[in-house]
């Protein structure tokens, strides 16, 4: 779809709706998957998705199409959708055009959506896995993508963002133990396929012959994976403006109150150089900026898109993202947690690389009970012996209120730059 076509939609829509928005995604991607060291499938996709969102009498409707010639039909369906929706109380409108902050898009011209490049990175990952030959690689995969996203509306917004991505993953087995690793980035030079392969087979081999665990409290160190999937995921749910409005957040009504230890701060930094998002504007066209969510233990902000901000009688914080159906959802761009930094592995601990069942944690209360995977007793930064089977239980928000120590080294995930975290006296069930 050309710029002229987008202008035509906005012009046509302005005659029928109070506001119109066009979100367009033009993409190309390829995925290679292997089973038992042989490529088992190759998937290539290319296409264009167009989503039209309209507002009529404070009612929002949305529709999407992959056929640009049918944009009028798409608009009509969006209008019909608006008629069936509930009015948004306090609707303040789509964002207006604004000066964008300096910065670049998360786009790497070295990422080409070609089978040869994907095959090269798959081969390099397998070479890394071969460093622990006792393990058997079960599956592996490489995905490459490039694209362009455009957001435009009848209030003057018309922004374009180039995007690229590479993601790798592998899992392996050794006797009765398993291991896996993965990574993704918009930039080719941030990916180390040999390390991913080596880590995968290391965890599988090192986790064999695990020891039984006595049920009691231990000092525990969470890997970056566990901090992301358990600690930060529940925190994100708690500061999501939609959950706050519906009373599904433990933090509802607590702005300005102490909710964590005074040594803990959490902020979202959209253009953090170490992050993977690099968002100067969100998927609705709201200009982004750094957001301090918890400052020295005090809750200072929630995350909003335009709709939830209108309902909360505030302004969007620029945290709208797009789901596969074109609807918006709220998510951070690059969370950063600040807490006392130390060598979290220096003193004896139970190191937990993965947990099984993080999705079962109670997002409202913060309570969790999960099984550990690839866990080890460690001393002086070295793994002493693997753990056979154990569960850990606790409360995410109590952990953050009690205070934690974090590592200086971090791992970048989608939406966060994450350290390891040491938690004193956590209940472990053998």
Secondary structure, 3 states (H helix, E strand, C coil): CCHHHHHHHHHHHHCCCCEEEEEEEEEEEEEEEEECCEEEEEEEEEEEEEEEEEEECCEEEEEEECCHHHHHHHHHHHHHHHHHCCCCCCCCCCCCCCCCCCCCCCCCCCCCCCHHHHHHHHHHHHHHHHHHCCCEEEEEEEEEEEEEEEEEECCCCEEEEEEEEEEEEEEEEECCEEEEEEEEECCHHHCCHHHHHHHHHHHHHHCCCCECCCCEEEEEEECHHHHHHHHHHHHHHHCEHHHHHCCCCCCCCCCCCECCCCCCEEEECCCCCCCCCCCCECCCCCECCCEEEEECCEECCCECCHHHHHHCCCCCCCCEEECCCCCEEECCCEEEEECEECCCCCCCEEEEEEEECHHHCCCCCCEEEEEEEEEEEEECCEEEEEECCCEEEEEHHHHHHHCCEEEEEEEEECEEEEEEEEEEEEEEEC
